Each structure stands twice: as structure tokens, then as C-alpha cells.
């Protein structure tokens, strides 16, 4: 019935998604990506990688960030909460003391991406962002 009908429509062209949009879509649908790690897009000089963090001497002030891969909750009997984050170079184990966990409870329990500032190997972190 429509065999001889002609359609004159403009060709639809869509811009290709950015790398960041592809990564967000991958995580939204699969919870992982085969592309670059999301932290590579956010990396700056003020945030060091997990690999760099492991090479710092004990007691050094450091700032890092990563995707939360593990969060132990409820806290231990003494109020300590353990969090593991990962970036493109590896994982960082974080110990969060009760006072900080109480101050930043929402960030601690709900963040998928976490920035951390504190002293290396002393496991005393004073800010989750």
C-alpha cells in the first residue's frame, strides 16, 4: 500500500558521545567499563594515585580519590568504619574513625566516588569530600 510513497525527511545526525559520557553510560548499565578508568578523567596534580600513595613515607599528608568498591558497615564495636577505594593504579584501604564518620555520615555511606585527605599509614583521615 505504501510501496510508491516517498518520504522527504532531513537526515538526523547526532554528535558522538564524549569519553566521559560513554563511561557514565557504561557504569549506569553495567557497573563497569572497558574504557579508561573514570579517575583518569578527573586526575589532577593535587590528587595522587594509589600507586604513588604506597610509595610515600609514613605520616605524610596526602590527598587521593577513588571509586568506592567496599564499605564495611555497621562500624566495628569501637566505631571504626573500613572503606576501600580504587583508581586507575590500584586500591587504597581507608580507616575512618568514629568522630569523622559521625561528622560526615552521609558522605561515608552514600558516596560512590570519594576524595580523601589525611596522613599516610597513620590511618587518621580528617576529611572526606
N, C-alpha and C positions, 0 to 999 in steps of 0.2 A: 504494500500500500504506500509506503514512503520511499520506495526504491528510486524514484526520479527526483526526490526532493533535495534541494541544495541548502546548505547551511553556511551563511557568511558570518563567521564569528572570528573575532580577533584571537590570535594565539596567546594563550596565557603563559606568561613567564614569571617564575618565582626565583628570587635570589637564593643561592645556595646557603645553607645554614653555616654559621661560624663554627670554628672548632669547639668553642665553649658551649654553643647551643647543642651540638652533637653530643658532647659529654653529658650535659644535663639530661638530654633525652635518653641516653644510654642508662644513666643511673635511675631515672624515673621508671623505665620499663624493665630493666634487667638487674639493677642494683650493682652493676659493674660496667666497665668499658674496656674495649680492646684498644682504644686510643691511648694517648698520653694520660698520665695520672693528673687529676684535676688540680693538684697543688702546683704543678709546673706552670699553670696559667696564673697563679696567684703569687708565685715566689717573688720575693724582693730581697734586698740586701739586709734588711733588719730581721728577717726570719731565717734561721739556719735550718739545714736539713737534719734528718735523724742521723745520717752518717756523720755529719760534722759534729753533732751533739755528742756522739760517742767518743770523739777524739778530744773533747775539751777536758781540761783538768777538773778535779773535784772542787766544788764550791764556786764555780764561775757562773756569773749571771748570764742567762741565755733566754732567747725567745724563739719559739718554734710553733708550728701549726700542723694539723693533720686531720684526716677523716677519722672519726671515732669508730673503731672496729670492735671494741669490747668495753663494757661498763659494768662493774660489779656493784649491784645494788640489791638489797639494802647494804648499808655500810657494815663494817665489822663492829664488834661489840665496843671497840674503843672509838668508833666514829670515823674510821678511815675508809675512803672510797678509792678503788683502783680503776683507772681508765687506761686503755691502750689506744694510741692514735697511730696512723700511718701516713707517710708521704711517699714521694716517688723513690726514696732511697732506703726505706725501711720503717721499722716500728719504734715507738717510744712508749715506755711504761711510765705512768704518772701516778703518784700517790697524792691524794687530796685529803688534807686534814679536815677534821670536823668544822673548825671555825670558818674555813674558806667554803666548805660545802654548804654550810648554813647561810652564808652571805650570798652565794651565787648558785643557789639550788636549781633554779630554772635553767641556767646555762649548763650546769653539770649534768642534769638529767635529760635535757631535750636537744642539746646541740648535736648536729651531725658532723659539723666541721668546727674544730676547737683550736683557738690560739692559746698558748701557754707561756707565761713568763715566770722565771724562778731560778733557783740555784741548781746547778748540775749535781747529781749524785747525792745531794743532801735531801732530796725529795721534799723540799719545802717550797711550794709554789704559792705565790701571793696574788695571782690574777689569772682568771680565765676570761678570754674575750671571744 
